[in-house]
Structure formats: C-alpha cells, structure tokens
Amino acid sequence: MTTESEENSLRLRRAQSVTKAEEITEKENKARKLQFDKPLHKPRDSLFSWSSEFADFTGLVNWGFLMLSIGGVRLFLENILKYGIRVNPLEWIIVLMGYSEGNTHQYPSIILLIFSVVPAVTSLLIEKAIAVDILPEKIGIGLQLSNILFVLILPVVVLHYKGPDFSFVGISTVCMIYLVIFLKLWSYIQTNYWCRKGMKGKMMKNKLRRQSLSAPNWNKLMQAEHEQSFDEDKNEAIAAARLVKYPDNLNLKDLFYFLLAPTLCYELNFPRTTRIRKRFLVKRLLEVVFGINLVLALFQQWMIPSVINTVDSFSDMDPVKITERLLKLSVPNHLIWLCFFYLSFHSFLNLMGELLHFADRKFYSDWWNANNISVFWSTWNMPVHMWAVRHVYIPITEMGYSKVHASAVVFFISAFFHEYLVSVPLQMFRIWAFLGMIVQPPLAVISRWAEVRLGARWGNIMVWASLILGQPLAIMMYYHDYAIEHFKPMQE
Amino acid sequence: MTTESEENSLRLRRAQSVTKAEEITEKENKARKLQFDKPLHKPRDSLFSWSSEFADFTGLVNWGFLMLSIGGVRLFLENILKYGIRVNPLEWIIVLMGYSEGNTHQYPSIILLIFSVVPAVTSLLIEKAIAVDILPEKIGIGLQLSNILFVLILPVVVLHYKGPDFSFVGISTVCMIYLVIFLKLWSYIQTNYWCRKGMKGKMMKNKLRRQSLSAPNWNKLMQAEHEQSFDEDKNEAIAAARLVKYPDNLNLKDLFYFLLAPTLCYELNFPRTTRIRKRFLVKRLLEVVFGINLVLALFQQWMIPSVINTVDSFSDMDPVKITERLLKLSVPNHLIWLCFFYLSFHSFLNLMGELLHFADRKFYSDWWNANNISVFWSTWNMPVHMWAVRHVYIPITEMGYSKVHASAVVFFISAFFHEYLVSVPLQMFRIWAFLGMIVQPPLAVISRWAEVRLGARWGNIMVWASLILGQPLAIMMYYHDYAIEHFKPMQE
C-alpha cells in the first residue's frame, strides 16, 4: 500500500503547509481588514476536497428516500397506464376456492385441510399408547415415523390423482399446512420421547440410591430432601407444582393448542400472557385483512404482467434483455416478499399468539441488519430456525457428530422443504429451488468474506442483493419452464 | 392529545403487567428448566411491536442504496433497449460550434466571447480616469453603469439580428459568460468606489486633526503613531506593506486575474495559495473532461427522448399521464443537475482556483443538508450568494432600508437573472422560469413550517422535493411551448 502511505504523507505535508499559510494569512487578513475594499474571501477548502474533512451527508438519506418514493409512484402510474386496473377480487375467490376448468365441485384442498386433523390425533393416540405401556416404545416410534411421513406424502399422492381439481393457491396452502404439521408432530414425538427418557433416568437413579441404602435411611433421606427443597423456595415449589408433567400433557386440548400456537417446537408448559390486549389484537387483525388484499392486488396488477413479459426474453437468450427483465421483476417481487414477511411473521403469528395467550413472540430477529447470509438464514424465520436447532442440529451433535455435519444436515433438510413447497404445487420437479438453496453456502462464504474484508456494510449489501435478485431469478426460471411446458405444445 | 396520553398510560400499565408477569415467569422458568422437555420459549415481544422498543434499522439504509442502484441499472438498460445508443460526439461538436442550417460560417458565439474583453477593459480605463482625476466621479460612475448595462444587453441585440447563426449551446454559453462579466464588473466598480470613499474619509480625518494641532505637534504625533504601530507588530506592518493599495490595483494584470478567478466579488488582495498541488490539479482536470462527456451523454441518451415523450401528454392534459411523465423526466434531469453541480462548482472552479493560486474554495456549502428552502438558496451557489450579500443586501440595509426590503431586492434580481439565462437562449419570453423563482418565497415559508412543526428531516425532504420535481416541471413547460411554436405550424 505504498500509494496510501504516500498520500498520507502528502496530506500531512499539505496540512503543515496549510498551517504555515494560515499563520501568514492570519496576519495578512488583519492588515487586509484595515483596507477599504471590504474583503470577504478566506483561504478554505471545498467541502468535497479530502483536506476539508467534511463528512455530514445526512441529507442524502432523505434524498434516497425521496428518489425511491418518486420511482415507486412513477412505476405505479406507468403500470396503471399500461395495463389498466387488473385487480379483481372475484377472480381471487375463484382461485382460492380451487374452481378451475376441470373442477368437479369437490374442493379437494378444503377436504385435505380438514383431514389434517386425522394424523395429528393418530399421533396423540400412539403417544398415549406408549405412555400407558400398551405399545412397546420401539414399535410406537416406528408407527409415529410412518404417520408423519404419511403427512408429507399425502398431498403429493392426492395431487397426482386429483390434479385438475386443485387451484394453485389451494395446493400451495395444503402443502404449507401439511409441512407445518409434519414439523410440529416431529417436535411433539421427539419432546415426548425426551420426557419418557428423562423420567426413566430419574427413576433409575432413585432405584440405585434406594438399593444402596436401607429402607429407613432411604425414607429419612427422601423427607430431608423434600423439606430442604420446600424451605429453599416455597414459591418455586408452588410454580413447579402448577406445571404440567408427562404424561398429563397427552390430551386433545394440549395437542390442539400446540397445533394452533405460533411455534414449531413443542413443550409441555408454554410461557403464557395474562391477558389479551384488545387494541393490539384489532391492529394485527386489520393488518392481516388489509395486508392480504394488498399482496393479492400487487400480485395481479404488477407481478403477473411482469412475469409474463419476461418469458420471451428468456427464450431469446439476449443477456441485456434478460438482465433488464430480471431487474424489472425484482422490484414488485421484493416488495411483495416484504409485505408477505410482515403479514405472516408479524401480523398473523402475533394475532395467533395474542388469541392463544402465547407469550413468546420472537418470530423473527433483525435480519435486515444481517451482515452475512448465515446470519440472515438464522434470523428471518425464527420458528423454523428454532425447530432446526432443537430437533436436528443439537440431537446430531449430541450423537457425537461434528458441527459441520449437523449444519450440513440442517441445510439439506431445509433445501428439501423449499423444493417441496415449490415443486409440488407447480407439479414440476425442476432443480431451480433446490439450486437456489445449494448456492447459499458458497454465498455465505462470499458474504462472510465481504463482511470481514470490505466491512459490515458490504456484507449487508450482499445479503440484500441475494435476497432481491435471487428470488426473481428462480421465479423466472420456473415460469419459463412452466410456460414452455403448457403453452408451447399449443403453438406447435 | 387525549389518545396519546391514553396510549402512554396503557403502555405504562402494560409495562407494569409485563414486569409482574416476568417475576412470575422467572420462577416458572426455573421450574420449567428442571423438566425433561427441553423448553426454549421465553416470553418476549416481536421486534416490530411498540413494546419491544427495538430501533436498529441501519440495514435499511443499505436496502435503499441497493434498490436505487437496481432501479438505475434497470432504467439504463431499458433506455438502451428502447432507443439504442444515441450518444454522438460528432453531433456535439457541431452543436458547440454553432453550425446550424442557416449558418454563414461566422461563429457569432465565439466572436462575442472574444469581444467580452472590450467592456472589461473599458471599465478599467474609466476607473483609471476617475482615479487620476481626469474624469469627475459622478460622470465616471454613469459611464460605468452604461458599460455594464451594455454587457447585459449586447447578447440580446446580437441574437435578435443574427439569430439563425447561433446554436442553442453557443448562445447559452454567451449569456452565462456575459452575465458573469456583468456581476464581476459591478463588484469591480463598487469595490473601487468604496476604496475611493475610504481614502477620502481618511484624508479628511487626518486633515481635520492636522488643522486642530500645530505643525510641530502634528509631526511628533505622526512619528509617535508610526513608531507605536511599528513596535506593536513588526510582521503585521510588513504584511500590510505587501498589500496592494488603491489605486495601484488599477492595471490589466489585476483585472484579468479577477475576471478568471473563481469568484464574483472583487477585492484588492485575494488570499493566495503558496503552490499548485499537481495531483489535485490532474484529478480536477480529469473530472472536468469526463464529467462534460458524461453530462452530454446523459443528455443525448436519456434527457432528450424523455422530454420529447412528455409533450403529447401535456397537450392531452391527462393528469395521470402528465404526472407519470413528470416523474419519469425528473430522474435523468436531477442526475444531470447533480453531475452539473459537481462539475461546475467542485471540479471546474477548483481547477481555476488551483491554477490561479486562489485560496478561497468555498464555492458551495452543505446544501444537501438544508432544512428549508432559504438555506438551500444561500448555500448551493456561494459565489452568487456572496455577491448578492456584499453588493446588494448590505448596501441596501446600510442605506437605511429594512432587511425584508433588501431580501426582496436580492430575490427579484435573482429571478430576473434566471429568466435572462433561460429566455434569451430559447428566444421565448415565457413566464415559467420567473414563476419558478416567484414560488420560492412561499415554498420557503412552507418548508420553514415543515422544519419547525414536523422536524428537520421533513424540511430537508421538502427542499429535495422542490429541487427534484420543480426543475422538470419548468423544463416541460418550456419544451411544450417551444414545440408548439416550432412544430405545430408545420403540421397545419
């Protein structure tokens, strides 16, 4: 870095010469002021010059805000002028109800959603059977695994046979709900397993201690322990007594509370709020109602025309056109994603939490400040992140595998679920969503490098860039393949 | 503000209930941790909830930066795809040289630019004549005023007779240079006038003192004064001796230095730098060369197509279309203005300053942080601002008029010069530029109100908004009128 040190010494010399010059000019200035020409010039640097050391550009933040708003309003008006008003609430009702050409008025999505109660209750029954020793534990766990695999496979099978009856929104919703149930039941089964193991361990310990002592000694010891713990903290004991203990948790009320609660991690005693804040509830409810309409309107008015426009440019393989379309698509896509994020993770999950007195509202962390991609993935979706850590990462490391192995497993499970959520509703088993996940680890390495070498700001910019540009790229890929599959044969 | 206080008390109560709940849950948590279900939920709020008091959104600044960049690149690509490459350096040479259809190869712009030396030298000759008492002061000042008025009127007259020989860029340059010379000569005349008045005042004072004392006493006093001042600060006396004094300043070298110097305010002893920083000079020179090409390219490629596109929407009077066009035009216009600002006020004026050892480089202040329009007008163009304060505002207040009167005069002179710079080159005496200036005082009041009532941020946003949206509005008005005048008769 010779040039830098050169520049530094140059700046130093410059500063010194300025100081000397200032000394002289100060005297000259005094003399000049005594003249009659009313002098007003002073030796000083322009603000953009290095030597001025000026760094207050707070106004530029407002400038950016305004330029973004102007761009947004302009895009909105251009869209209205170009396409007219395309928002059609009626169309959405049809889409949501799954009314399509080949419809036999069976509404398979709704039937499947109602049916999702069955595997959940089955899971409870199996747990109960294990708890009361009707079922040997190993067979019980085998049944549980078959049961949750069934949850994952059912939508795929039904879609295969009843495909034309499904709307895209309908099957997407079914896949999402079934995936959530799969994750919740996994957590339910594993947590109950931990409880059984823990109880058994305690009983074994007590048994061993009892065997090593004679009966009277044992009774004395037990009493002493009991009194000691009672004196230690009376309140604590009361609190502990209020807690639900295994196997008292195995009932329908507890299961349905967990299924509805805004979390994927089961535990016996969720932290609870004392009251429902009505103002908070109304706000979240209004957000959900308005938010859904906003997202649907943006989708109809902005997203669909943009996506349709992109297909030709992808077939032509003109790189300038592709880039232009990609950037054009990225804006509505990103805004819809932001709305969707707020709507799902703040409005909807808080609404559910408030209704259910569920006190843990950490559904997202400050992913917008994430300085590398790993941080982003572990902050934007806290329910899934917490599930993956508690039910995959920690168990694997406790089995003696390394952290890298555990991370890799979490990562592949995550990639699989992304593929599941995209490929099943589209009925196209393409590589794009999986590929989108596969590039995350290299991106994480690059963004980590950017954070360390170029500073936190550039790491954060990389995270945003991958978010803003990555999604529309995948969407264009899918839409391109979808359009070729469905429209090309008609043209030929 | 009942709702606010209600909300506050509500928040307080909520906070209290949270604290109580925390106390209970802390104990429960202790007890929960002793269970076997590995609990991980804690009572906590979502970050977007008021009660979380989370406020770190630094990542959103990077988001804004990225969205702006993406929008910019997208617009660039769209422009290339729509219009192809329109940058044509050859065309610019023709435009700059004033080569147009009716051209008689006389290049009147260049002749006028060279001729501008004549009124400057005339001004010097008149000053000299006044200084050596050849010309009575009153007649001299009368001649000077006619001379500078001639400077202002000459381009208008020549354009009237030789109109078709001028290019638009040529006549714009001529108007700008002649206006600068007008302002500089005004300052030159007034400063020399102050010097004469000051000298005369001093002489009168000395004469009075001499009359009141006898000759020997006078001589003693003079000597004592001289010695005292000599002892007081030897260096200061040397510095004072080095200063140029009236009328020694009245020579060609001094005049031409002032005409070339990056300032509009004349003084006898400008602050000087000790050396030319070569690296600095080369940087500024490169900026000027690249900057001019960038501005010209943006103009040909982006601005002209946008302006042409706007005309129809203005004739149709469709408000949605007009707004959309206005917003579309505002982006390239604003970017060109920003480039132009940096190019003129930082690169070019610093280049001139460095070459001429001119030490006062305050050509602009931090107008981007201006919180109301008045601050913007007094910071973005420091040479004109300093000129207006020194040569119009202060003299008027010293004549006994109020500050409001002085401000109004400065404002009308400024409005007149804006109109001059737009109307003369366009040969269209329309009201738009003048109207643009007339709305500045009400805007200043509104932005001042916004600053006080809504906070500094909103004042700053108003300044930016008026800058970004005001200019393209005026441009569209002019272009609309220009197009109607020049193209409509052909169609009919």
HADDOCK unambig.tbl for C-alpha pairs under 7 A between the chains (distance, minus, plus):
assign (segid A and resid 27 and name CA) (segid B and resid 236 and name CA) 5.67 0.50 0.50
assign (segid A and resid 27 and name CA) (segid B and resid 239 and name CA) 6.65 0.50 0.50
assign (segid A and resid 28 and name CA) (segid B and resid 239 and name CA) 5.37 0.50 0.50
assign (segid A and resid 28 and name CA) (segid B and resid 240 and name CA) 6.63 0.50 0.50
assign (segid A and resid 31 and name CA) (segid B and resid 236 and name CA) 6.75 0.50 0.50
assign (segid A and resid 31 and name CA) (segid B and resid 239 and name CA) 6.77 0.50 0.50
assign (segid A and resid 31 and name CA) (segid B and resid 240 and name CA) 5.08 0.50 0.50
assign (segid A and resid 36 and name CA) (segid B and resid 194 and name CA) 6.15 0.50 0.50
assign (segid A and resid 36 and name CA) (segid B and resid 195 and name CA) 4.82 0.50 0.50
assign (segid A and resid 36 and name CA) (segid B and resid 198 and name CA) 5.50 0.50 0.50
assign (segid A and resid 37 and name CA) (segid B and resid 191 and name CA) 5.37 0.50 0.50
assign (segid A and resid 37 and name CA) (segid B and resid 194 and name CA) 6.03 0.50 0.50
assign (segid A and resid 37 and name CA) (segid B and resid 195 and name CA) 5.52 0.50 0.50
assign (segid A and resid 37 and name CA) (segid B and resid 267 and name CA) 5.76 0.50 0.50
assign (segid A and resid 37 and name CA) (segid B and resid 268 and name CA) 6.67 0.50 0.50
assign (segid A and resid 39 and name CA) (segid B and resid 267 and name CA) 5.67 0.50 0.50
assign (segid A and resid 41 and name CA) (segid B and resid 270 and name CA) 6.74 0.50 0.50
assign (segid A and resid 41 and name CA) (segid B and resid 271 and name CA) 6.71 0.50 0.50
assign (segid A and resid 41 and name CA) (segid B and resid 360 and name CA) 5.83 0.50 0.50
assign (segid A and resid 42 and name CA) (segid B and resid 271 and name CA) 6.24 0.50 0.50
assign (segid A and resid 42 and name CA) (segid B and resid 360 and name CA) 5.23 0.50 0.50
assign (segid A and resid 43 and name CA) (segid B and resid 271 and name CA) 5.85 0.50 0.50
assign (segid A and resid 43 and name CA) (segid B and resid 359 and name CA) 4.51 0.50 0.50
assign (segid A and resid 43 and name CA) (segid B and resid 360 and name CA) 4.29 0.50 0.50
assign (segid A and resid 44 and name CA) (segid B and resid 359 and name CA) 6.34 0.50 0.50
assign (segid A and resid 44 and name CA) (segid B and resid 360 and name CA) 5.00 0.50 0.50
assign (segid A and resid 44 and name CA) (segid B and resid 361 and name CA) 5.53 0.50 0.50
assign (segid A and resid 44 and name CA) (segid B and resid 362 and name CA) 6.41 0.50 0.50
assign (segid A and resid 45 and name CA) (segid B and resid 360 and name CA) 6.78 0.50 0.50
assign (segid A and resid 45 and name CA) (segid B and resid 361 and name CA) 4.92 0.50 0.50
assign (segid A and resid 45 and name CA) (segid B and resid 362 and name CA) 6.22 0.50 0.50
assign (segid A and resid 46 and name CA) (segid B and resid 361 and name CA) 5.04 0.50 0.50
assign (segid A and resid 46 and name CA) (segid B and resid 362 and name CA) 5.15 0.50 0.50
assign (segid A and resid 46 and name CA) (segid B and resid 363 and name CA) 6.60 0.50 0.50
assign (segid A and resid 47 and name CA) (segid B and resid 365 and name CA) 6.95 0.50 0.50
assign (segid A and resid 57 and name CA) (segid B and resid 369 and name CA) 6.77 0.50 0.50
assign (segid A and resid 58 and name CA) (segid B and resid 369 and name CA) 6.38 0.50 0.50
assign (segid A and resid 59 and name CA) (segid B and resid 368 and name CA) 5.21 0.50 0.50
assign (segid A and resid 59 and name CA) (segid B and resid 369 and name CA) 4.34 0.50 0.50
assign (segid A and resid 59 and name CA) (segid B and resid 460 and name CA) 6.64 0.50 0.50
assign (segid A and resid 60 and name CA) (segid B and resid 368 and name CA) 6.59 0.50 0.50
assign (segid A and resid 62 and name CA) (segid B and resid 461 and name CA) 5.81 0.50 0.50
assign (segid A and resid 63 and name CA) (segid B and resid 464 and name CA) 6.40 0.50 0.50
assign (segid A and resid 64 and name CA) (segid B and resid 64 and name CA) 6.63 0.50 0.50
assign (segid A and resid 68 and name CA) (segid B and resid 68 and name CA) 6.44 0.50 0.50
assign (segid A and resid 70 and name CA) (segid B and resid 327 and name CA) 6.45 0.50 0.50
assign (segid A and resid 74 and name CA) (segid B and resid 324 and name CA) 5.41 0.50 0.50
assign (segid A and resid 74 and name CA) (segid B and resid 327 and name CA) 5.78 0.50 0.50
assign (segid A and resid 74 and name CA) (segid B and resid 328 and name CA) 6.58 0.50 0.50
assign (segid A and resid 77 and name CA) (segid B and resid 320 and name CA) 6.92 0.50 0.50
assign (segid A and resid 77 and name CA) (segid B and resid 324 and name CA) 5.78 0.50 0.50
assign (segid A and resid 78 and name CA) (segid B and resid 324 and name CA) 6.42 0.50 0.50
assign (segid A and resid 191 and name CA) (segid B and resid 37 and name CA) 5.38 0.50 0.50
assign (segid A and resid 194 and name CA) (segid B and resid 36 and name CA) 6.13 0.50 0.50
assign (segid A and resid 194 and name CA) (segid B and resid 37 and name CA) 6.00 0.50 0.50
assign (segid A and resid 195 and name CA) (segid B and resid 36 and name CA) 4.81 0.50 0.50
assign (segid A and resid 195 and name CA) (segid B and resid 37 and name CA) 5.50 0.50 0.50
assign (segid A and resid 198 and name CA) (segid B and resid 36 and name CA) 5.50 0.50 0.50
assign (segid A and resid 236 and name CA) (segid B and resid 27 and name CA) 5.68 0.50 0.50
assign (segid A and resid 236 and name CA) (segid B and resid 31 and name CA) 6.64 0.50 0.50
assign (segid A and resid 239 and name CA) (segid B and resid 27 and name CA) 6.63 0.50 0.50
assign (segid A and resid 239 and name CA) (segid B and resid 28 and name CA) 5.33 0.50 0.50
assign (segid A and resid 239 and name CA) (segid B and resid 31 and name CA) 6.71 0.50 0.50
assign (segid A and resid 240 and name CA) (segid B and resid 28 and name CA) 6.62 0.50 0.50
assign (segid A and resid 240 and name CA) (segid B and resid 31 and name CA) 5.05 0.50 0.50
assign (segid A and resid 267 and name CA) (segid B and resid 37 and name CA) 5.77 0.50 0.50
assign (segid A and resid 267 and name CA) (segid B and resid 39 and name CA) 5.65 0.50 0.50
assign (segid A and resid 268 and name CA) (segid B and resid 37 and name CA) 6.66 0.50 0.50
assign (segid A and resid 270 and name CA) (segid B and resid 41 and name CA) 6.73 0.50 0.50
assign (segid A and resid 271 and name CA) (segid B and resid 41 and name CA) 6.71 0.50 0.50
assign (segid A and resid 271 and name CA) (segid B and resid 42 and name CA) 6.23 0.50 0.50
assign (segid A and resid 271 and name CA) (segid B and resid 43 and name CA) 5.84 0.50 0.50
assign (segid A and resid 320 and name CA) (segid B and resid 77 and name CA) 6.94 0.50 0.50
assign (segid A and resid 324 and name CA) (segid B and resid 74 and name CA) 5.41 0.50 0.50
assign (segid A and resid 324 and name CA) (segid B and resid 77 and name CA) 5.78 0.50 0.50
assign (segid A and resid 324 and name CA) (segid B and resid 78 and name CA) 6.40 0.50 0.50
assign (segid A and resid 327 and name CA) (segid B and resid 70 and name CA) 6.46 0.50 0.50
assign (segid A and resid 327 and name CA) (segid B and resid 74 and name CA) 5.77 0.50 0.50
assign (segid A and resid 328 and name CA) (segid B and resid 74 and name CA) 6.56 0.50 0.50
assign (segid A and resid 359 and name CA) (segid B and resid 43 and name CA) 4.48 0.50 0.50
assign (segid A and resid 359 and name CA) (segid B and resid 44 and name CA) 6.35 0.50 0.50
assign (segid A and resid 360 and name CA) (segid B and resid 41 and name CA) 5.83 0.50 0.50
assign (segid A and resid 360 and name CA) (segid B and resid 42 and name CA) 5.23 0.50 0.50
assign (segid A and resid 360 and name CA) (segid B and resid 43 and name CA) 4.29 0.50 0.50
assign (segid A and resid 360 and name CA) (segid B and resid 44 and name CA) 5.01 0.50 0.50
assign (segid A and resid 360 and name CA) (segid B and resid 45 and name CA) 6.77 0.50 0.50
assign (segid A and resid 361 and name CA) (segid B and resid 44 and name CA) 5.57 0.50 0.50
assign (segid A and resid 361 and name CA) (segid B and resid 45 and name CA) 4.92 0.50 0.50
assign (segid A and resid 361 and name CA) (segid B and resid 46 and name CA) 5.03 0.50 0.50
assign (segid A and resid 362 and name CA) (segid B and resid 44 and name CA) 6.44 0.50 0.50
assign (segid A and resid 362 and name CA) (segid B and resid 45 and name CA) 6.22 0.50 0.50
assign (segid A and resid 362 and name CA) (segid B and resid 46 and name CA) 5.14 0.50 0.50
assign (segid A and resid 363 and name CA) (segid B and resid 46 and name CA) 6.60 0.50 0.50
assign (segid A and resid 365 and name CA) (segid B and resid 47 and name CA) 6.95 0.50 0.50
assign (segid A and resid 368 and name CA) (segid B and resid 59 and name CA) 5.19 0.50 0.50
assign (segid A and resid 368 and name CA) (segid B and resid 60 and name CA) 6.56 0.50 0.50
assign (segid A and resid 369 and name CA) (segid B and resid 57 and name CA) 6.77 0.50 0.50
assign (segid A and resid 369 and name CA) (segid B and resid 58 and name CA) 6.38 0.50 0.50
assign (segid A and resid 369 and name CA) (segid B and resid 59 and name CA) 4.33 0.50 0.50
assign (segid A and resid 460 and name CA) (segid B and resid 59 and name CA) 6.65 0.50 0.50
assign (segid A and resid 461 and name CA) (segid B and resid 62 and name CA) 5.84 0.50 0.50
assign (segid A and resid 464 and name CA) (segid B and resid 63 and name CA) 6.41 0.50 0.50
